[in-house]
C-alpha cells in the first residue's frame, strides 16, 4: 500500500562513517551543523517532526495523510509550519530550511487518474 524506497541512501549516513581523507575540522563542522539541526528538530511539535521526517523519507503528502490520519491539507500546513520554524531556528548562512527538506514530487507530477478520489 505505502511505499518507501528501500535502496535510498540517507545523507546523514555519512555521520556513521569516519572517512580518513576528510580533515578533522570538516568532520567537526559537520557534527556541529548536525547538532544544530537536531536541536531545531527537538523544538518542533511532534506532529511537525513526524511530517518533516516522512517528507524527508520520500513519502508524498497523500501518503503522510494516510499514515498520520490527518487530512492532506493539514499535512501541507504542518510541513509549512515546520519549515518556517526551522528557518527561524537555524543559522542563515550555513543551513537553509528549504534545502533541508523538499517533497520528492509535487501533486502536479501525479496523473489525475492516480490521485485519491479519482
N, C-alpha and C positions, 0 to 999 in steps of 0.2 A: 504494500500500500504506500508507505512512505519510503523515499529513497535517500540514501546517503552515499556519496562517492567513497567507497572503502579504500580506493587507491590514492586518494588525495593526500598530499603531504601537508602538514601544518607548519606555517612559518616559524612558530615558536619551537619546533622540534630541534632547531639549531642550538637551543639552550641546553639540550641534553647531551650534545656532543661537545667535546673540548678540542677544537681544531688547534693544531700546534703551529700552523703557519700564520695565524692571526695574532697580532700583538696583544699583549695583556691589557693595554689601555683600551683597545677596541672592545675586548670581551667585557671589561669593567663597564664601559659606556653602555653596551647592550644590556647588561644586567641592571644598571641604574634605570635605563629607559623602561625596561620591563617592570621594575618595581613601581615606577610612577604610574604606568598603565594599570597594573594590578590594584594599586591603591585607589585609583579613579574608579575602577570597576566595583570595588567594595563600597563606594559611596552611592552607587545606584540602587534604587529599589529592586527587589528580587525579580519582579516581572520584567523590568527593563534589562536586567542582566541576562535573563533567560532568552529574551528575544534577540538581544545582541549576539549571544553565543550561538543561537540557532542560525541566524543570518550568516555569521562568520563560518559556520559549518556547511553553508551552501543550501540551506532549506529556503524555499520560496515563502512569501507571506501567507499564501493559502495553506501550505503545509504546516507552518508555525501555528496558524489559527486552529487547525485540526489538533495539533499536539497539545496546545495550551487550553483549548476550549474557549478561546476568545474569538471575537469577530476579526475579520481581516483588517477592517478599519482600525480596530483597537491595536492590532499588531503594528500597523504602519505608524500610528500615533506614538506607541511606546518606543519604537525604533527612532522616531524623530526626536523624542524627548531624551532618549539615551545619548544620541549623537550630540545634541545641544549641550547636555550636562557634561559629557566627556570633553567637549570643546572648551568649556569653562574651566574644567579641572586640569587639563593637560597644558604644559607649556607650549606656546605657539611655535617657536622655531623648530623644535625637534619633532613633534608629533602633531599631526592634524587628524581630528576625529573622523573627517570624511574619508581619509585614506585608511583609517583603522578598519572600517567595515563598510563594504558596499554590496548590495544584493548581487547574487550571481547573475540574475537576469531580471528584466522588468516584465510587467504584465503585458506590455506590447509585444514582447518576444513570444508569448504563448498564443497559439492559434485560438480563435474564439471557440471553436468546437471542443477544445481541450480544457476550457475554463470551467470551474464549478458552476453548476446551474444551467449549463448548455447541453 
